[in-house]
Amino acid sequence: MDVARLKFMETKYGAWLDGILDRYADAMIILCITVASLDKFAHAC
């Protein structure tokens, strides 16, 4: 839930920052899945 929206304190910078942090979180999830799958593949050989 967006606290800024509930308090009517939205800003363009806040929306931009939220979007950037969401992309970093997505990238970290993809990176972790990739590393885990590579590690699993390396031990299978």
C-alpha positions as protocol buffer text, in pm:
chain_id: "A"
residue {
  index: 1
  type: MET
  ca { x: 0 y: 0 z: 0 }
}
residue {
  index: 2
  type: ASP
  ca { x: 133 y: 341 z: -87 }
}
residue {
  index: 3
  type: VAL
  ca { x: 172 y: 551 z: 226 }
}
residue {
  index: 4
  type: ALA
  ca { x: 234 y: 872 z: 30 }
}
residue {
  index: 5
  type: ARG
  ca { x: -87 y: 827 z: -165 }
}
residue {
  index: 6
  type: LEU
  ca { x: -286 y: 767 z: 152 }
}
residue {
  index: 7
  type: LYS
  ca { x: -144 y: 1083 z: 310 }
}
residue {
  index: 8
  type: PHE
  ca { x: -195 y: 1283 z: -14 }
}
residue {
  index: 9
  type: MET
  ca { x: 178 y: 1357 z: -32 }
}
residue {
  index: 10
  type: GLU
  ca { x: 256 y: 1220 z: -379 }
}
residue {
  index: 11
  type: THR
  ca { x: 540 y: 1376 z: -579 }
}
residue {
  index: 12
  type: LYS
  ca { x: 683 y: 1310 z: -924 }
}
residue {
  index: 13
  type: TYR
  ca { x: 1022 y: 1241 z: -766 }
}
residue {
  index: 14
  type: GLY
  ca { x: 868 y: 989 z: -527 }
}
residue {
  index: 15
  type: ALA
  ca { x: 697 y: 809 z: -814 }
}
residue {
  index: 16
  type: TRP
  ca { x: 1024 y: 805 z: -1010 }
}
residue {
  index: 17
  type: LEU
  ca { x: 1218 y: 674 z: -709 }
}
residue {
  index: 18
  type: ASP
  ca { x: 955 y: 407 z: -647 }
}
residue {
  index: 19
  type: GLY
  ca { x: 985 y: 294 z: -1008 }
}
residue {
  index: 20
  type: ILE
  ca { x: 1365 y: 279 z: -990 }
}
residue {
  index: 21
  type: LEU
  ca { x: 1358 y: 79 z: -667 }
}
residue {
  index: 22
  type: ASP
  ca { x: 1102 y: -160 z: -818 }
}
residue {
  index: 23
  type: ARG
  ca { x: 1335 y: -224 z: -1114 }
}
residue {
  index: 24
  type: TYR
  ca { x: 1629 y: -290 z: -876 }
}
residue {
  index: 25
  type: ALA
  ca { x: 1416 y: -537 z: -683 }
}
residue {
  index: 26
  type: ASP
  ca { x: 1314 y: -711 z: -1008 }
}
residue {
  index: 27
  type: ALA
  ca { x: 1678 y: -728 z: -1118 }
}
residue {
  index: 28
  type: MET
  ca { x: 1785 y: -879 z: -786 }
}
residue {
  index: 29
  type: ILE
  ca { x: 1517 y: -1148 z: -809 }
}
residue {
  index: 30
  type: ILE
  ca { x: 1622 y: -1238 z: -1164 }
}
residue {
  index: 31
  type: LEU
  ca { x: 1989 y: -1237 z: -1061 }
}
residue {
  index: 32
  type: CYS
  ca { x: 1925 y: -1469 z: -765 }
}
residue {
  index: 33
  type: ILE
  ca { x: 1722 y: -1710 z: -977 }
}
residue {
  index: 34
  type: THR
  ca { x: 1996 y: -1711 z: -1242 }
}
residue {
  index: 35
  type: VAL
  ca { x: 2277 y: -1771 z: -992 }
}
residue {
  index: 36
  type: ALA
  ca { x: 2081 y: -2047 z: -819 }
}
residue {
  index: 37
  type: SER
  ca { x: 2006 y: -2222 z: -1147 }
}
residue {
  index: 38
  type: LEU
  ca { x: 2368 y: -2193 z: -1263 }
}
residue {
  index: 39
  type: ASP
  ca { x: 2488 y: -2333 z: -932 }
}
residue {
  index: 40
  type: LYS
  ca { x: 2244 y: -2622 z: -957 }
}
residue {
  index: 41
  type: PHE
  ca { x: 2353 y: -2688 z: -1317 }
}
residue {
  index: 42
  type: ALA
  ca { x: 2723 y: -2681 z: -1223 }
}
residue {
  index: 43
  type: HIS
  ca { x: 2674 y: -2945 z: -953 }
}
residue {
  index: 44
  type: ALA
  ca { x: 2472 y: -3169 z: -1186 }
}
residue {
  index: 45
  type: CYS
  ca { x: 2765 y: -3218 z: -1428 }
}
